[in-house]
Amino acid sequence: MTTTDLHKINTEADLDAVVESVLQDAGVEYEDLRRQAILGRFESEKLRRAWFVIAGLGRD
């Protein structure tokens, strides 16, 4: 996702689409990313940022 990508979140489906987009961009499955967050050890800075985006959307 680039800084020019904007997403309006009006529905649960919109939220799901944004989360899926973040996961795809990071190249990770949700459960793997969640495991890294629980351990507090991310494999990369990109994955750490992806988790904080998802957590900020209330999908953690």
N, C-alpha and C positions, 0 to 999 in steps of 0.2 A: 504494500500500500504506500502510496506517495503522499506527500503533504498536500497535494492538490485533490486527492480523493476525499469527497465529502459524502457522508451517509446520514440520511434522516432516519431516525428510529422512532417509528410510530406504532409498531406492532411487535408482538413476540417473534414473528417471522422475520421482521427487519433486524431485530437483535440477533437472532440465530444466524442470519446471513453475515452480519458484521463479524461475529465471533468466528464463523467458518472462514471468512476472508483473512482474518488475523492469523488463524492457525495455518492456513495454506501458505500465506506469505512467509511465515516462520518455518514452514516445512516440518511441522510436528503435529502429533495427535494430542487431543485434549488430555487424556489420561497420563501420557508421558510428561506433558508440561505441568500438570497438577502434581505429579510425583516429585518433580524437580522443585516445585514451590514448597511442598511439604518438607522436603529435605533442606530447603534453603540454599541449594546449590544448583545453579543453572549452568547448562553446558555452554552458553554464550550470552553475550549482552543482548543480542536480538531476542533470545528466548525469554530473558528476564523482562524486557520491555513488553513482549507479547503477553506475558502473564499479568503485568500490571494494567494493561489495556483491558484484558478480559475481566480481571478482578474489579476494575473501576466500573465496568458495565453491570456488575452484579451477577456475573456468571461463574463465580468461583465456588 
